[in-house]
Amino acid sequence: NLMSLPVDSLSLAVSSLTQLSLVFQKLNPDKYNAIFSRIILGSNLKVVNLQGNNLSNVNPEIFGPAITRLETANLSDCKITSSMFNVLFNNMQGDCSLKDLDISHNSALKHIDDYVFGDAINQLEKVNLKFTGITVFQLMNLFELMQVQTTLKEMNLVGNLSLAKIPQNLFARSVTKLTKITIYATKLTSTQINSLLSHIVNKPSDLKFLDLGGNNLSSISPTLMAQSVNKLETVILYLAKLSSDQQDTILKEALKGSKLKYLDLGGNMFGISKELLSEANKRNILVKLSP
């Protein structure tokens, strides 16, 4: 029982681990502080998962330096405060090992200065910003920094409606610098979607995984949809209001030659040709249709 374990014992136990998972625990702030202090003083920890822990009363000056000494940190739904984010992001400007950061479901993130936010996030390789309510200006700053230089490869922006206000060209250029983007349920405009798909077809792109599910793609040209999807490896179009024609056209294009390995068409209009599905399967393209 971690709640009854003495602080010193917990700190000592942590020092010998390389990975620590304490999901949805209810520890006292002094125990979290002890864990983070141990990381600062020296430990073997590289990966920490604290999803669902209330860290709001943790000392920011201990929290920030500790997280930067890790390689992977899952801090989803941890009630991280603005002060904690500021210390963390400022520490990331120095010697920082952090590559993979999940700060999804932390609403205080939207209060962080646009430039502090952008500079920190742009240094990572993988970031989860799902349902953080980040602002247009934070995203704009991040995307503009990415045009100059970025180490980012994977990003999750699920549920961040501010994305729909990003200029179409900046949006497309930024997304295609990544290898994986998840932008489910972001209410993207048809102009943004057209720009992104056109960029994938006509310009250099590193993108391999695209989740556009939960956005309205009904007005997108079947030909553009098909050409762009088949340049990627994994595409999620779940609940995207696709017509049967759009779906058939994607599969017809796939049969001509494609990079596609997995396609999720669940939650869209039924009526796809069984022959097309069979041929796609023969070419080792896994198509998911069920909800």
HELIX and SHEET records of a PDB file:
HELIX    1   1 VAL A    7  SER A   15  1                                   9    
HELIX    2   2 PRO A   29  LEU A   41  1                                  13    
HELIX    3   3 PRO A   60  THR A   68  1                                   9    
HELIX    4   4 SER A   82  ASN A   91  1                                  10    
HELIX    5   5 SER A  107  HIS A  111  5                                   5    
HELIX    6   6 ASP A  114  ILE A  121  1                                   8    
HELIX    7   7 VAL A  136  VAL A  148  1                                  13    
HELIX    8   8 LEU A  161  LYS A  165  5                                   5    
HELIX    9   9 GLN A  168  VAL A  175  1                                   8    
HELIX   10  10 SER A  190  ASN A  202  1                                  13    
HELIX   11  11 PRO A  222  VAL A  229  1                                   8    
HELIX   12  12 SER A  244  ALA A  254  1                                  11    
HELIX   13  13 LYS A  274  LYS A  282  1                                   9    
SHEET    1   A11 GLN A  19  SER A  21  0                                        
SHEET    2   A11 VAL A  47  ASN A  49  1                                        
SHEET    3   A11 THR A  72  ASN A  74  1                                        
SHEET    4   A11 ASP A 100  ASP A 102  1                                        
SHEET    5   A11 LYS A 126  ASN A 128  1                                        
SHEET    6   A11 GLU A 154  ASN A 156  1                                        
SHEET    7   A11 LYS A 180  THR A 182  1                                        
SHEET    8   A11 PHE A 209  ASP A 211  1                                        
SHEET    9   A11 THR A 234  ILE A 236  1                                        
SHEET   10   A11 TYR A 262  ASP A 264  1                                        
SHEET   11   A11 LEU A 286  LYS A 288  1                                        
END                                                                             
